[in-house]
Each structure stands twice: as structure tokens, then as C-alpha cells.
Amino acid sequence: MGLAAEVVGLGPAGSAFARLYGSVCRRERAGSYTKPCGEAVPSDTPLVGREHVIDKVRSYRFYCWRREIGEVSYARARWYIVNKRAWVESLRDCLEPSCGRADIIVRAGGPYQSAGEKIIVARAYVKGVRLSDETAYFVFLQGAAGFFWAFPRGGLLNVGGGFIGARDPTPHLLYFVRRWLGGGHVLDVRGAPLTVSPRVLLHDGSGFRVGEAAGLVFPLTGEGVRPAVLSAMALARALRSKRPLAAYRKELEGVIRQIEFQKRVLGLVRRAIAGGIHPLSLADDGVLRDYIEENLSARTLLALLSRRPLAGIKIVTALVRR
Ligand SMILES: Cc1cc2nc3c(=O)[nH]c(=O)nc-3n(C[C@H](O)[C@H](O)[C@H](O)COP(=O)(O)OP(=O)(O)OC[C@H]3O[C@@H](n4cnc5c(N)ncnc54)[C@H](O)[C@@H]3O)c2cc1C
């Protein structure tokens, strides 16, 4: 029998951890899981059953408002669109009612417990607009750090957006629906915080952290579900080892490295935008592919600059001009 844990928060991270680790007390705010989300997860995300998949994505189209920047396609589905609420509820359903003395605390309260800069991101379901099947759309704006998205969702669209500096993105999202999508019936609009520039904290001195509470969100895409599940799995395993924190950190090394790299790139993107240029509008398909695969590296960016030296000059000029 290992250490008994108390888990605070039952989103993807907390419920996955509780299910995998067992021997837990659980605390969640009353009610079901209603937090809005784009509901897109890479198709290799562990613990996502086929019964919760409601659409698939194998093509990605990128725009700077109406101007298409590029497209990345795969032979097979790269992402699943899931019914996140039903999926999280199903993870919670498997949990035995339990409580008692806890040896350790595991914070899994998402952005409500994370450290680092947060923005509000809004999401709506839209009925009556048809885009290409199995395609995710990302729409950037020239003067803003953030993006709109439109994902297929079983006959509807899951549409959303968030921008650094926009306290309430809802009016912008409704404008996007009217002007970019050309209308449609908006069914449900909700906003929630997202940690865009997270401080990764796997242990805060009094307890472990998993998921977004640990800062495990990719800053450039806002992807947090797969890192939440991966961290839950890693901590459940690490707690059975002799040096849990070291084992936990080791397993998440790759994810943390990518988050730290994306944080630095986001800093550059913000500075370049302030200097009058949106670097993503200069990206090519190679960069966009690495962006989708959470695989951006200094090598990706250097390769871009060698292929498109003019883009490099424009970015450097924007950084200097600021
Ligand atoms: C609009 C929007 C769209 C997004 N789209 C995507 C996407 O398409 N793909 C993707 O991968 N990520 C997306 N994200 C990010 C993703 O939603 C989160 O990173 C992910 O859900 C993190 O999981 P988590 O379990 O760590 O936290 P959460 O999902 O936030 O769950 C935390 C849980 O803890 C509970 N809680 C909080 N504080 C307490 C407390 N004090 N006591 C008890 N319970 C508490 C909350 O009620 C909640 O149930 C999006 C985020 C937003 C806001």
C-alpha cells in the first residue's frame, strides 16, 4: 500500500490521477464538469475511449484573418474532438467513494490553482455553418497575440478565441462568427481562464501538482488536456518509487522542455507584434506542422529563417523597432 493522497479538483488531471492511483480522498466543486474547451486532443492521448470521440481532424488550415497562410494534412486523424464533459464524467464515475487520512495532497484545480499569466478564452457551439470535413481552422489577427479556432463537432462547430490583453473575448468571438464564418446559430457561449505563460511547478512545498495546476499547458496552442493526462499517469507511477518528485520530473522532462521553449517563443511573438509584425503570418508549412505536433524547436525556426531570410529580416526589424 502506497501513500494515501487527497486530490483537489476533478478535471482530466485529477480524475485520471484518482482513477490510476486509487487510495484517494477527492474534492471537487459541486456539480458536473462544465468548463468550456475546444475539446481537441491528439489521437494518441491516453485514457480517451472511442465512445467519447465525436469528430476527427486530419487537416489544419491557418489564416491571417481572410488570407490563408498554409495548410497541413495527414493521411489519418491526428486529433480527436471529444465530448469532454462526458469523458471527464466517465473518468469520475469509475472512482470508488473513499476518504480517510491522507499522507499527501495533489492539486489538480487547473487554472484556478496555477501560477503564471492567465487570459480568458471564450468558446461557443455554432449550428448551421458548414466548413470542410475533418478540418481545424486557426485564424490569427495581424495585431494581436492569440487566435480564433473553428473545429468540427458532430455536425456543429466548436468555435472559440482568446487574446492576450483582451479581458473579455466574447464580443470578439461573436464578431468572428458573424464576419468570418458568415453567421450561424450560436448555442452556448462560455469563457474560462487559460494559463498562457505558466510557471511549471510540480511540487509547491506542501503538495504535488498535476495538469494545468502544475503549469502543464503549451503556451502557443493552449493544449492542456494531453499534458494533464500524462502528468496524472506520471505522478501515479512516481508515487510508487523511492524518490517520487525526481521520478515525476524525469517523466515529464520532454513536455516541460517544450513548454519552456514555447514560453520564450511567445515572448518573442508578443514583442514582434508590438513592433508591427505577426511572425506566424510569415511561417511556412514546415513550421505549421511542428506547431501542430508540439514539436517546435530552435532548429525549426533557424530552418525557416534559412529558407525565408526576408521573413527573418522583418521579424528582427519588428523586434528592434519596438
Ligand atoms: C475555452 C478553452 C478552450 C480550450 N481548448 C483546449 C483544447 O481544445 N485542447 C486542449 O488540450 N486544451 C484546451 N484547453 C485547455 C484545457 O481545457 C485545460 O488545460 C485542461 O482541461 C486542464 O485539465 P486539468 O484537469 O488540469 O484542469 P481543469 O480542466 O481546469 O479542471 C480543474 C477542476 O478542478 C476544479 N477545481 C478548481 N479549484 C478547485 C478547488 N479549490 N476545490 C475543488 N475543485 C476545484 C474545477 O471545478 C475543475 O473541475 C482549453 C481551455 C479553455 C479555457
The ligand as an SDF file (V2000), in Angstrom:
LIG
                    3D

 53 58  0  0  0  0  0  0  0  0999 V2000
  -12.0220   27.8540  -23.7650 C   0  0  0  0  0  0  0  0  0  0  0  0
  -10.8730   26.8810  -23.6280 C   0  0  0  0  0  0  0  0  0  0  0  0
  -10.5880   26.0240  -24.6800 C   0  0  0  0  0  0  0  0  0  0  0  0
   -9.5820   25.0530  -24.5490 C   0  0  0  0  0  0  0  0  0  0  0  0
   -9.3830   24.1620  -25.5690 N   0  0  0  0  0  0  0  0  0  0  0  0
   -8.5000   23.1580  -25.4090 C   0  0  0  0  0  0  0  0  0  0  0  0
   -8.3790   22.1450  -26.4000 C   0  0  0  0  0  0  0  0  0  0  0  0
   -9.0700   22.1420  -27.4280 O   0  0  0  0  0  0  0  0  0  0  0  0
   -7.4770   21.1420  -26.1880 N   0  0  0  0  0  0  0  0  0  0  0  0
   -6.7020   21.0930  -25.0660 C   0  0  0  0  0  0  0  0  0  0  0  0
   -5.8950   20.1690  -24.9270 O   0  0  0  0  0  0  0  0  0  0  0  0
   -6.8140   22.0370  -24.0960 N   0  0  0  0  0  0  0  0  0  0  0  0
   -7.6970   23.0520  -24.2340 C   0  0  0  0  0  0  0  0  0  0  0  0
   -7.8460   23.9790  -23.2370 N   0  0  0  0  0  0  0  0  0  0  0  0
   -7.0490   23.8220  -22.0090 C   0  0  0  0  0  0  0  0  0  0  0  0
   -7.6640   22.6950  -21.1840 C   0  0  0  0  0  0  0  0  0  0  0  0
   -9.0410   22.9170  -21.0240 O   0  0  0  0  0  0  0  0  0  0  0  0
   -7.0300   22.5820  -19.7930 C   0  0  0  0  0  0  0  0  0  0  0  0
   -5.6580   22.8170  -19.8370 O   0  0  0  0  0  0  0  0  0  0  0  0
   -7.2940   21.1800  -19.2270 C   0  0  0  0  0  0  0  0  0  0  0  0
   -8.6720   20.9840  -19.0450 O   0  0  0  0  0  0  0  0  0  0  0  0
   -6.5570   21.0410  -17.9100 C   0  0  0  0  0  0  0  0  0  0  0  0
   -7.0560   19.9510  -17.2050 O   0  0  0  0  0  0  0  0  0  0  0  0
   -6.9490   19.9810  -15.6040 P   0  0  0  0  0  0  0  0  0  0  0  0
   -7.6100   18.7540  -15.1130 O   0  0  0  0  0  0  0  0  0  0  0  0
   -5.5670   20.2680  -15.2220 O   0  0  0  0  0  0  0  0  0  0  0  0
   -7.8000   21.2730  -15.1680 O   0  0  0  0  0  0  0  0  0  0  0  0
   -9.3290   21.6410  -15.4110 P   0  0  0  0  0  0  0  0  0  0  0  0
   -9.8620   21.0010  -16.6320 O   0  0  0  0  0  0  0  0  0  0  0  0
   -9.4110   23.1260  -15.3010 O   0  0  0  0  0  0  0  0  0  0  0  0
  -10.0780   21.0040  -14.1690 O   0  0  0  0  0  0  0  0  0  0  0  0
   -9.8940   21.5240  -12.8820 C   0  0  0  0  0  0  0  0  0  0  0  0
  -11.0270   21.0690  -11.9900 C   0  0  0  0  0  0  0  0  0  0  0  0
  -10.7350   21.4610  -10.6460 O   0  0  0  0  0  0  0  0  0  0  0  0
  -11.8910   22.0320  -10.0630 C   0  0  0  0  0  0  0  0  0  0  0  0
  -11.4260   22.9530   -9.0090 N   0  0  0  0  0  0  0  0  0  0  0  0
  -10.7280   24.0880   -9.1850 C   0  0  0  0  0  0  0  0  0  0  0  0
  -10.4200   24.6300   -7.9830 N   0  0  0  0  0  0  0  0  0  0  0  0
  -10.9580   23.8170   -7.0390 C   0  0  0  0  0  0  0  0  0  0  0  0
  -10.9930   23.8470   -5.6190 C   0  0  0  0  0  0  0  0  0  0  0  0
  -10.4100   24.8370   -4.9290 N   0  0  0  0  0  0  0  0  0  0  0  0
  -11.6370   22.8540   -4.9670 N   0  0  0  0  0  0  0  0  0  0  0  0
  -12.2140   21.8510   -5.6500 C   0  0  0  0  0  0  0  0  0  0  0  0
  -12.2060   21.7680   -7.0020 N   0  0  0  0  0  0  0  0  0  0  0  0
  -11.5870   22.7380   -7.6830 C   0  0  0  0  0  0  0  0  0  0  0  0
  -12.6480   22.6730  -11.2190 C   0  0  0  0  0  0  0  0  0  0  0  0
  -14.0320   22.7680  -10.9230 O   0  0  0  0  0  0  0  0  0  0  0  0
  -12.3670   21.6850  -12.3710 C   0  0  0  0  0  0  0  0  0  0  0  0
  -13.3250   20.6680  -12.4260 O   0  0  0  0  0  0  0  0  0  0  0  0
   -8.8190   24.9790  -23.3550 C   0  0  0  0  0  0  0  0  0  0  0  0
   -9.0840   25.8810  -22.3060 C   0  0  0  0  0  0  0  0  0  0  0  0
  -10.1050   26.8200  -22.4290 C   0  0  0  0  0  0  0  0  0  0  0  0
  -10.4060   27.7430  -21.3020 C   0  0  0  0  0  0  0  0  0  0  0  0
  1  2  1  0
  2  3  1  0
  2 52  2  0
  3  4  2  0
  4  5  1  0
  4 50  1  0
  5  6  2  0
  6  7  1  0
  6 13  1  0
  7  8  2  0
  7  9  1  0
  9 10  1  0
 10 11  2  0
 10 12  1  0
 12 13  2  0
 13 14  1  0
 14 15  1  0
 14 50  1  0
 15 16  1  0
 16 17  1  0
 16 18  1  0
 18 19  1  0
 18 20  1  0
 20 21  1  0
 20 22  1  0
 22 23  1  0
 23 24  1  0
 24 25  2  0
 24 26  1  0
 24 27  1  0
 27 28  1  0
 28 29  2  0
 28 30  1  0
 28 31  1  0
 31 32  1  0
 32 33  1  0
 33 34  1  0
 33 48  1  0
 34 35  1  0
 35 36  1  0
 35 46  1  0
 36 37  1  0
 36 45  1  0
 37 38  2  0
 38 39  1  0
 39 40  1  0
 39 45  2  0
 40 41  1  0
 40 42  2  0
 42 43  1  0
 43 44  2  0
 44 45  1  0
 46 47  1  0
 46 48  1  0
 48 49  1  0
 50 51  2  0
 51 52  1  0
 52 53  1  0
M  END
$$$$
